[in-house]
Structure formats: structure tokens, C-alpha cells
């Protein structure tokens, strides 16, 4: 168990140390952590349990999702801008809507002008373009597409505003006391805040839905009959053994964020880094 926890702590350690060297962040779309070198073998990690780590990020937490037990934390309750790890809650509501039978993977969605106006990371939906929930999930999870995420939210709640209200209600149900959502994408907005601990809570709830892993573990895919290529913003999917997801995020205000999940030998853990 100690070896597995040390490896998951490497998510926090390596992510925080690498991105802090980049200096100020000016991007407003999605994080591409292609320069992170994650150990692939059993090389020991200098992160012993109970030891204080020198993590160059404002807030981190490591949680066991089945029990909610916090195994490591630093400033985990501070309210911070979450960038696209916001989509963890959006995706949780989509998974729950599918479970209820409100929508299915084959449901056809028509893109609204509002959804197409998002900017940032996107698949360049055109107003009136149709796409299945399955394809929109690919876009939202793999490529962190803001337009796809809003289109899904509108399908469930009728509008992004209605969907955000559902997100805040679900956050309250989960005991996420440091969270207030203003949009469903994570684009910077006044009052759009959460904490590393709350992100770990909603991540733990999301990965209870095995369906999400059909998307969050995919390295590359495509849409529109191969015309639109999707590459996962989470490079851990490609390089870290046992990765099950989950979501990256970057904006000028939020800096670099990630909620990383992995499972080995029947043990799954959630590591969250914010403001790296």
C-alpha cells in the first residue's frame, strides 16, 4: 500500500514541480502537460508517507475515494479557481442523467448558439450541428471541449444556467462547502471557486460510474468521421500505469490544475493539485 500511495503522490509532486518552472501563465484554454516525466517502473519516489512534501502548488490533496479518507493534504480547503476540472461535476451530472434514463449515449444533441460561443478549448461546434451524447462526451472528457460540455448541460437542464444550478445543488448534497459554480466549463468567472478537497470529493463520486472511464482512459480518438482528432489533455493516461483519469484544467487565473485518478492491485486513489 505504501508503494502505491507513494506513486500517486508522484502525481502531485511531479505536476507541481514541473509546471512551477514555467513562470506566469497566460493561457485561457486547456492544460497540455506533455512535458511531465512520470516514472513507469518501480523506481522509488522521494515522498514518504507522513512526510511534508515540497510541492510547488498552492493546494493539494490525496484521497482514498471509497472511504473519503485524506491520506495527504496541504492547504486543501482554500477556495481557488478550478479551470476545467469544473467539468468533473458537469460530467457527474451527465452520468447520473444517463443512469436515470433521461438521456442515452445515442441521444442526438443540436448545438445552440450559446454553446458554440464558449471559446477556449473546443471542437468548434457550429450552431445547428448535431452530435450524439457519446461524441459530445468524447469531446468534453478527452479534449476538454467547452462547447461540447455546454451542449450536454443544455440537453439535461434546458440552459447552462439551469445546469449550473443543478451543479451547485449536487455540490451541496456532496458536502462541498467551499464550492460555488458560475458556469459548467471552468472558464474564469467572478465567484467561480472550489477547493482541492471538494474536487477530490466530486472526483470520487464521478469514478463510481464506470462509464466515465470509457472516455477518461482514452489517449486518442476522433469525431466527424475522423476529420476532428482528439488527444487527451491528461498525459498520465499515456505514461502512468494504472491511470483511470480524470481531468486537467488551466486558465490564467487558475494556473495549472489536475484531478488524477489511478488504480493498482484493487486500490484506487484520487490526487488533486490546484494552482500549480
Beta strands, then each sheet from edge to edge (+ up, - down):
strand 1: 59-64
strand 2: 69-74
strand 3: 108-110
strand 4: 130-132
strand 5: 220-223
strand 6: 228-231
strand 7: 243-251
strand 8: 255-264
strand 9: 267-274
sheet 1: 2+ 1- 9+ 8- 7+
sheet 2: 3+ 4-
sheet 3: 5+ 6-
end
